[in-house]
Each structure stands twice: as C-alpha cells, then as structure tokens.
Amino acid sequence: MPAPEQPGHFPFTRGIYRDMYRTRLWTMRQYAGFGTAEESNRRYRYLLQQGTTGLSVAFDLPTQMGMDPDHPLAAGEVGKVGVSIASIADMELLFKDIPLETISTSMTINSTAAILLSLYILVACGQGANPKKLNGTIQNDILKEYIARGTYIYPPRPAMRIITDLFAWAGTEVPEWNTISISGYHIREAGSTAIQEVAFTLADAIAYVDAAVAAGLDVDSFAPRLSFFFNSHSNFLEEIAKFRAARRLWANIMKDRFHAQDHKSMMLRFHTQTAGSSLTAQQPDVNVVRTTLQALSAVLGGTQSLHTNGRDEALGLPTEEAAQLALRTQQVIAHESGVASEPDPLAGSYYIEQLTDRIEKGALDYIDRIDKMGGTLVAIEAGFIQREIQNAAYEYQKRVEKGDAIVVGVNRFQAQEATPLKVFRVDPAIEKKQIERVRELRASRESGAVNAALRQLDQAARGTDNLMPRIMAACEAKATVGEISDALRKVFGEYRET
C-alpha cells in the first residue's frame, strides 16, 4: 500500500489542514433553541459560560416553514422544537448581550434561510459589528428537505434561485460567512447508509454548484464558502472512513468536474452532529456512551465543528445538565484523550484505507447513476433518492426486529426498571406570548414602509434581480418572516410532493 498523502494537501483525505487540531481545535457547538427568544438567549449565555466556542441555533417549525406564530397551522408548534423568530424584534432579543462580531453562529434553517440571515446581519449591524467580519454558517440546504426532511415551501427551481442569489450577494456583503451547509445529517437520520449519505450529499452539492455557475458565478468566487454537515453514527471505524472518503471525493469533483483553481474550493469543510436517531428512550444513560464514540469518530475523521447530543434527547429537548455533559464530552476528547495531537492518527491502517476506498467507490457509483438520470433535481422529482433511503431504512429496521442488529437496551440487555430522568418541557403559554408580540409589532410599525418593501420584493421575484437586497429591506422595515415568505409564495407557489 502506498504511503498516504500528507494532511493539508490535495485531495485532503487526511484532513484539510496540515496540523489539524495541533494549532486549532474544532469549534465546539451545542445545538439549542426553544420557546421564546429570551429563553434561548439564556441558554446560549449559559453554554458560552460553560466553554462552548460557537452558537448553533434551532428554530421552531413555524419559523422554518415561513409562518408567523398566529398562523392557523402554527398552533401547537410555536417554540416547541426550536426558538420562535417572527421578526427583527425577536432576533434582537435572541442575541442580546452576545457580541456577534466575535462569535461564530450556525443557523439550522433552510426555506427561510435568506430571511433569517438578513435578520441576523441587521441585528449585528445594530450592535456596531462590521458585516464583513461576521463569521458563521446558514444551513440553506433546500434539496435535502425534498429528499429527507420536509420543511420546504417553494418548488425546487425557484428555491434554488434564492440560494444562488444568496451566494452572489453574500460574497461581497458577508464574505466570511458560510453561505450553505450541505447536509447529509438528515439523510442519515432518515435511514440512509454511510455510502448513501456521502453520495446524496455530494450530489446535492453538485446541483448547487451547477446552479450557481449557470447563474453566471465563477466557481472560485463562491465555492470556498461552501460547507457540509454530516452525521456521526455508531459504526466507529466506518464513520471515520466516511469523512475521509467524502473529503477526497469532493476535492476530485471540484477539480475535475468544475475546474476549480483555488485549493480552498476543493477543501470539504464540515460540521458534525452525533446521531440523534441512535439515541434510545430506554436506559438513556447509555446514550452518553453512544455519543462519546460518535464524537470521537468525528474528531478522528477530521471535523471542523462538532455538536454532541444530550443523553435525554430521545425524550425531549436537552436539559441544561444534559447539554453541559454533552459539551464536557467534547472537552475531554480535546484535552485529555491525546487524539488531537496527531492530524490523522489512523492513516495507514489497512482497514481504514480499505473502508475509505470502498465508501468512495460506492458513493461515486450513486453519483454516476444520478448524472445519467439528468442530475439531482430530476432524481428528486422522480423519487429515486427518497426510495433508496426508504429501502435502506426498511432493511435496517427488519434487522433490528429480527435481532440481527443489536440495539443495547432495546432488543438486547433490557433493564427491568426505567431509569428516572428529568425531562425538559416547553411552557405552552409561550405560544400566546409570541402571538401577542407579533401582533403588537404589526400595530406599532410603519405599515406604509412595510407594504412598499413587500411590493418591491414581489417585483424582484417576478424579474431577475437579486432577491437579497429586497429581503433585507423588508426585514429592516419590520416585515415578519411569514409576510416575506407569503410575498414569495404568491410568485413562486408552494411545492407539493407527488
């Protein structure tokens, strides 16, 4: 077997930087958000006090779907799986006393990503921050919503236009911001294999690059700000090889398919989250062991950023205690295990190298099939990718039910008595509070300015102008997330899965 190339060199199998964690540890994030902006703000400040080095924002379903808290379909969902953000007033409260110019923020939002990023930038500017120094990531990955998750609003093609408009605009306005986090995480959570996670994530990435190039952007003008988001599942060695294979495959795709010249365009930078779907309500303390192994896989695989799940997340949102223990897991790996002292400790292992090759080949075979179908959008519209994931999930579940795949505490090694555990609950009264807040905002703002901004957004959507300046102007005029989304719905329509 030939000696592997050095870390920091093309095709980056061993890591995108020469020294990796010797000079800079991965960013330690804890995904958080619930209830009102004030409640989530308190959790963020608590996590920062505990040593987290980056914020990661979860939004509730109405915010993700472009609905204000008083929308009929928002009933019962306000603040439940994330924080409720309806306007710039909420965003100001969410980041109160948190200096945005000095913190890296990741926002898990897709259909309404352009709106939430606009609100974030306006709040940062209100703090006196220079937008050109803002650092963070907006997920902004709509294709995986059609594939695996379902929080889409518009049909795929206009949704892709919003994304490419954001790429073009952010390149000059917020040049340090990662304009997309192309996500395999939710693909894996839906039941895909490791090979499928890599294949379908990179197929989505190819579609985004194709769309941006078709819109007239030079590949090296936006590709260095593309980022990725992977799952770290329970097969320890396979996950390490998966990250290495994804890096190598992306480097070759960018060089050979898109003829990128900037080496940063070829570097696959990624955030990792441990596998939520692997957590069990039975014997929840065992989840600490699962999460630790998954986090260690991500580190040995060369992640740039990491979130570790709380032990109680199969039961509800994590408590402060669970979030602190999850963060301490990362800190022990970073500072006590010794694994951060070598860029790629497992390089040269015959098994790791063979696994890396196998995953790369399997992913490339899928990408070739998708290319022959006409590309990712065609494959999504035909249901091909969705069916492949569903079939993989079905096969795994059959193995669990037969006992061929062992899940500790579920189909083997069950405990006779349940482990008592404090479970976090969101106060249902926050929905009423959020409804009152958004209605007060509408009553107090300058309605003429809001209507004018929404009309200009409508006109831009019907034409070819970049949408981002119009979305920014509407946010600044205090239009709500729902109102801006509705303005685009009128032009683009809504997607219905066939």
N, C-alpha and C positions, 0 to 999 in steps of 0.2 A: 504494500500500500504506500503510495507517495506521501511525503510529509505534507500536512495541510498548510494552506497559505496563512500568513500572519494576520492577526486581528487588525482591523482598520484598513485592510487592502481589499480591492475588488476580488471576488464577488461577495465579500463580507460574511462568509459562512461563520467565521469565528467571532464576529462582532463588528460593529460599525466604527469603533474607536480603538486605537492601538492599545491603550492602557485600560480601557473599560472602567471598572469601579475603583481601580487604584487611585485615580485622580478625582473621580466624582461618582458618588453613589447614585443609584436610580432615585427618581422622585417618589417619595412615599405619600400616597394619597389614600384617603378613606372616603368612598362614595357616600354622600349624605345629602339629605334634604327631606323635609316633611312639614306638614302643617303650613303655618304662616311664615312669611319672610323673617319675622323677628325670632321665631323658634329655631329656624335653620341657622340664622346668624349666631345664635348662642352655641349651637353645636359646632359650627366652624371655628369659633374662637376657642372653644374647649379643645378641639383637635389640634389647633395650632399650638396651644399651650402644652399639649402632650408630645409635640415633636413632629407632627406631620409636616411635610415640606411642600405640599401643594394641595389646593382645594379641588374637589370633584363634586359637581352639583347634579342632584337628581331632581327632575321636575315631575309634577303630578300629571295624570293623563289628560285633563282638560288643557293644560298648557301645551303638552306635546301634540294635541290634536287641533290646536288653534281655536279653543273655545274659552270664553270668559267664565268666571265662577257662577254667574247667574244663567248660563245657557241650560236649557232643559236637560240635555244629555250629560251635563256635568254633575247632576245630582248624585250624591253619594260618593263621588270620586275626588272632591276638592281636598288637596293636601294629603291624600292617602298614600300614594307610592312615591311622593316627592313633594317639593315645595310648590305652592301655588303662586305663579307670577302672571299678573294680568297687565301690568303697565310699568312705566319708569318709576312710579312711586314705590311699587313692590321691590323693584331691583335695587333702589337706593337703600331700602331697609335691609335687604338681604346681605349687602356688603358694607353696612355701617361699621365704621371704625376698623375696616380691613383695607390697608393701603394697596390698591390694585396694581400700581406700577411695580411693586416689589414682590408680588406673589404670582405663582403660576396657577391658572384656573382652567379646569377641564369641565365642559358643559355637555352632558349627555342629552342632546336634543337634535332632532332631525327635520321633520316637516317645517317646523317654525324656527329653525336654526338661525336664519338670516335676521329674524326679528329679535331673538334673544341676544345675539351677538351685538346688534345695534344698541339695545338697551344697556348691555354691559359697557360698551365703549362710551356711551353718553354718561353713565354713572362715573366711570373712571375719569373722564374729562372734567366732570363736576368736582372731582377730588383734586384737580390740578395735574393729573397724570398726562404724560405725553403719549398719545396713542401709538406712536411708532416704537415705543418701548414696552408695550403691553405684551405679555407672554402667556400663552395658554393654547387650548385646543377646543374647537367646536366639533361635535361628532359629525353632524351634517351629512350622514350617510343614508340616503333615502333608498337605495337599491336593496339593502338588507331588510328594510321594512317590508317591501313587497315579498321578499324571499321567506322571512322567518319571524317577523315580529308584529307587523300590522298597524303601526301608528303612522300611516301615510294619510295625506289629504288629497293632493293633486295627482293626475295621471303622470306616468314616468317621464314623458318627454318635457312638459313644462317644469316638472320638478328638477330635472337635470339643468334646465336653463337657469333656475335660481342658483343652483350650486356653482355653475360656471361663472355667473355674474359675480358671486361672492369671491371666487378665486381671483378674478381680474381686479376687482375693487380692492380686496384686502392686500394684494401685492404691493400697492403703493400706500394705502392708508394705515394698515396694521401689519407691516412686513415681518414682524417676529411671531405672528400668530399662526398656528397650525390650522389651516382652513378646512380640513376634513380629517376624521379619524375613521378609516375604512375598517369596518367591524366584522371580524369573524366570531366575536364573542357570542352574539345572539344566534348565529348559525349553529354553533356548537351546542348552545343551550337548547335549541330546537331538536337536537338529537343527531347531528351530523357526526361523521368520523373525523379523525385528525386530518386525514388526507382531504376530505371534502371541505373542512374548514379552511385550509390553505387554498385549495383550488377555487372555491367560490368567492372567497375574499379577494384574491388577486384578479379573478375575472371581473368582479365589481370595479376594482381599481383600474383595470384596463379600460373599462367603459367610461370611467370618469376622465381619464387622460385623453381618450379618443374624443369625448365631447368637448373638452377644453381646447384641444388642438383644432377641432372643427370650428370652434367659435373664434379662432384666429390667435390663440395664445401660443407663444413659444414654449415648448415643453420645459425648458430650463428656467422659465420665468415663474412657474408655479410648483413644479414637481418637488423642489427641496422642502416645501412646506406641507407636503402630504404626510400623513402619519397613519398608523394602523393600530388596531385594538384586537387583541387575541384573548382567548380563553386559556387558562391553565387547568387542565383536567387531571384525572387521577392516575393515569399510566405514566409514572415518573420519568422513565427514560424516553418514551415515545414523545412526550411533550417537549423535552429538551431538544430532541432531533427535529421536531416540527418547527420550532423557532429558527433553527439553523437553516433548514431547507427553505423556509419562506424567504429568509434574507437572500439566499443565493439565487433563488428563482426570480425574485423581484429585480435584483441587480441585472441579471441577464435580459429580462424583459425590457427594462428601461434602456439598456444599451443596444440590444439587437432589434427590438421592435420599434422603439420610439427614437432611437439615435440620440439619446441624451448625451451631452458633453460634460456637464457639471457632475462631478462624482457625488455631490450631495443629492442629486436627482436619483441616484442609483441606491442610496442608502435607505433600507427599510427600518424606520424608527417606529417603535411600538410601545403601547401601554398594555399591561396585562391585568386581568382580574381573575381571581381564583373562581372555581366553577360553582356557581350558585346551585345548579341542578344536581350537584353531587351531595349537597347537604341533606341531612335527614332530620325529621322531627323526632324520631326515636333516638334516644341516647345522644342528645345534642352536644355533650362534651366531646364526643368522638369527632365532631366537626373540626375541633381545634387541630387534631392530628391531620385530618384531610387537608385543611387549609395550609398548614405548615409545609407539608410535602409539595403541594401545588405551588406555593410561593417559592420554594427552593428550586423547583423546576424552572420557573420563570427567570429567576436570577441566574441559574446555570445556563439558561438559554439566551441570556443577554438582553433582557428587557430594559427599556429606558424609564419606565414608570410602572408602579405596581399598586393595586388595591387588594387587600386581603379581606375576605368576608368574615362577618361576625358569626359566632357559633350558633346564634339564635335566629338566623335569617330564614330558616325553614318554617319558623313560627310567626315572624313579624319583622318589622324594621329593627335594626340593632339598637340595643340599649347603649348608654354611654360606656358601661363596663365592658360590654362585648366589643365595642368599637376600639376601646383602649387596648384590650388584649390582642385584637387583630393587628393593631399598629405595633404593639410590642413584639409580635411575631416577626415582622419585618426588621425591627431594630436588632433583635437577637441574631437573625441571619446576617445582617450587615456588619455587626460589631463583635460578635462572639464566635461565629462558625468558621471564619477564615476563608470562606469561598470567594469573598470579594477581593482577595489578594492576587488572584490569577485571572487574566482576561477570559480564558475559555478552558477551565480545568479538565474537561472531559475530551478535549480534542485528541485525536489519535486512537481513541478507543475503537476497536474493530466494530463493536456492536453499535455504538453511536454513529459512526461514519456510515455503516450499512443502513441503519434506520433513516439517516438523513437522505441518503441516495434513494431509498425506497419511497419515502414520502414525497420527495421532489418529483420522481418519475410518475407516481400516481396522480399528483396534482396537475402535472403537465399534460397527462393524458386527458383529464377532465377539461382543461383549458382548450386543448385541441378540439375536443368534441363540441364545446360551446362555440368556438370560432367557426366550425363547419356548419353550425345551425344558423349562423348570422350574427353572433355576438350575444352579450349578456342580456340586453333588453328583450331580444327575441326569445331567448331561453327562459326568461322570467314570464313573459307573456304566454308562452306555451306551457308553463307549469313544470318544465323539466327539472330545474334546480329544486323546486319545492318538493317534487315527488322523490327525488334522490334522498333528500334529508328525511322525509317521512318514512321511506323504506328502511333507512338506517336506524331510525328511532324505534321502529316496529321490531326489527330484528334484535336490537339490544333488549327491549322490554321482554321479548319472548325468552331470551337467555336468562334474564333475572327471574322470571316466573318459573322457569324450569330448574333454577338453582345453578345453572352453568356459569353465570356471572354472580359473584358473591358481593352483596352489599351488607357490610357489618352492621348488625342491629336491626336489619330489615328482613332478609331471608336467611340469615345465619346469625348465631350468637345474640339472640334476642334477650332482653332483660325482662324479668318478671314484673318489675315495678317501674313506672315512669319517673324520670328524673325531674324534680320540681325546678322550674326555671322562670325567672321574672321575664315577662313579655311586654314589649313596648306597645302602647296603644295611642293612636292619634285621637285627640279630643274631637268628637263630631261637631262641637259648637263652632269650630273654626270655619266651617262652610258658611254659616250665617255671617260671621265676621268678614269674610272675604267678599261676600255678595254686597254687604253694606259698603265696604271700602271702594269697590269698583263703581258702584252707583254714585257714591259721593264724588269720586273723581270726575265722572261724566257730567255731574251737575255743576262742578266748580271750574272746569276748564273753559277755554275759549272755543266754542263749538265751530265758529266760522273757520278758524285756523285748522281744526281737525278735518273738517269736510273738504277744505281746499287741498290739504295734504293727501287725503284718500283719493280725491279725483285725479290728482297728478300721478299717483301710483297706478290707478286704473289705466290712464293714458299710456304710461310707460309699459305696462303689462301687455297692452294691445299692440304696441310697437316693438322696437328692437333696442331701446335704451336700456342701459344697465339699471337694474331694479334697486340696487343697494342704496344709492343716494335718496331715492324716494321713500324707501322703508325707514331709513334714518330720520328723514324729515317728519314722517308720520309719528314715529316714536317720540321725537322731540316735542311735537305738538300735543303729546299725551294721548294719542290714539292707543287703544288697547290691543293686546295680542289677538283677540277674537275679531276686532274690527279690521285689522290689517289682513288677517287670514281670510276674512269674508270678502274683502275687496279683491283678493287674488282668486278666490273661489268663483266669483262672478265671471272672471275672464277665463280661467283655466278649467273650471269644472272640478268634480271630485272623482276619484278613482273607485271603481267597484270591481272586486276580484271576480273573475269568471270561473 
